[in-house]
């Protein structure tokens, strides 16, 4: 009886160990954290492939999320840079260098503008007197850097010879034009709203080059133009004159001028009509 009980107990122990081993096998068939080993189970190779596929899928999802985050960040940075670049270009087009080397902000106008009908009105409106066009020009259509460079070019070519004369051929100093431009002309001055003066051939040639450069610079910067530099009639006269080099003589009187008030901000249709009129002449 004793032996039978021992045998029975031994068999029960073996059965318990077998069940425990089977339970452990079910649990150990899960993949380890490092995916390097697979413990237990009746189909270890199949369980290992299943574990590897799950881990590979997680890696793809994480990589895709990181890639999308980098792409979104790059897009935002690019958009910010483009906006900043556009503002910088706009500011560059909206300012020009003045005669003192500083910057003066340019405010483009919409529509047509003029400086009035007298020098006092023009000065009050902040207009600039241009000795090449002999007109009062609004700030929107004034290129001071080019103007001052052209004045220096005129003096370097004429030397001590005057560039302006009265109808009686009396020389007019440039200071007289400066006084008129600032409203400081004394009584009896040679340059007034009503007086007509004459200029030299050299002045005319520099004015031609100045007008053409002004048109080109305005086109590059999207600045408006006044009707003198935008005139096709000016270009039509200046072309042959610039080619006639034998007529260059600072002492010869070329043209007569009188202060006037050209309009600024010509639209494309107005300039087209101006060209048509010049071609018919």
Order of alpha helices (4+ residues) and beta strands (2+ residues): alpha-alpha-beta-beta-alpha-beta-beta-alpha-beta-beta-alpha-beta-alpha-alpha-beta-alpha
